Amino acid sequence: MATLSIRVPEEIGEQLEKLAETTGRSRSFLALDALRRYLAQEEWQAQAVQAAVEKADSGTARYASHDAVDHWLAGWGADEEGDAPECK
């Protein structure tokens, strides 16, 4: 296993210490858990963005105009919200 040393603001260190005491887990366990969750979220997001860009670049993607979406969203909460704009 690799070792990673980081500097954190004192308040983060105190929060980590308090949570470790409360949960009976080590600071290392909690930090590793947080890092795993962060990396999983960022990896998912980066892959989703990459897939969207590839689809957009492929020429097969369908879009609604910014103005059409903006108009539709502006109507949210009104008596007649209207239908989502058609993608072309």
SULVEN-V339877 format. One record per residue. RES is the residue in one small letter. NEAR is the number of other ideal C-beta (glycine too) atoms within 10 Angstrom. D_FIRST is the distance of its C-alpha to the first C-alpha in Angstrom with 2 decimals. Layout:
res,near,d_first
RES,NEAR,D_FIRST
RES,NEAR,D_FIRST
This chain:
res,near,d_first
m,4,0.00
a,3,3.82
t,5,6.69
l,9,9.77
s,4,13.16
i,7,16.16
r,6,19.75
v,11,21.48
p,8,25.16
e,7,26.23
e,8,27.42
i,12,24.06
g,12,22.51
e,11,25.43
q,13,25.12
l,17,21.47
e,12,22.47
k,10,25.49
l,13,23.72
a,16,21.18
e,10,24.28
t,8,26.16
t,10,23.64
g,7,22.26
r,14,18.68
s,11,16.42
r,13,16.30
s,12,12.52
f,12,13.16
l,16,16.04
a,17,14.56
l,14,11.74
d,11,14.66
a,12,16.86
l,12,14.64
r,10,14.28
r,10,18.05
y,10,18.89
l,10,17.15
a,10,18.83
q,10,22.12
e,10,22.01
e,10,21.15
w,10,24.02
q,10,26.34
a,10,25.68
q,10,26.33
a,10,29.45
v,10,30.77
q,10,30.22
a,10,32.06
a,11,34.86
v,11,35.32
e,10,35.48
k,12,38.05
a,11,40.03
d,9,40.07
s,8,41.18
g,6,44.55
t,7,44.44
a,12,43.31
r,8,45.98
y,11,46.35
a,14,48.45
s,12,49.74
h,9,48.39
d,9,51.87
a,15,52.20
v,14,48.87
d,12,49.72
h,12,53.14
w,15,51.74
l,13,49.20
a,11,51.95
g,13,53.89
w,8,51.27
g,7,52.81
a,8,56.34
d,5,58.83
e,6,58.35
e,12,54.86
g,12,55.58
d,8,53.60
a,11,50.47
p,17,51.44
e,9,51.74
c,11,49.25
k,8,50.93
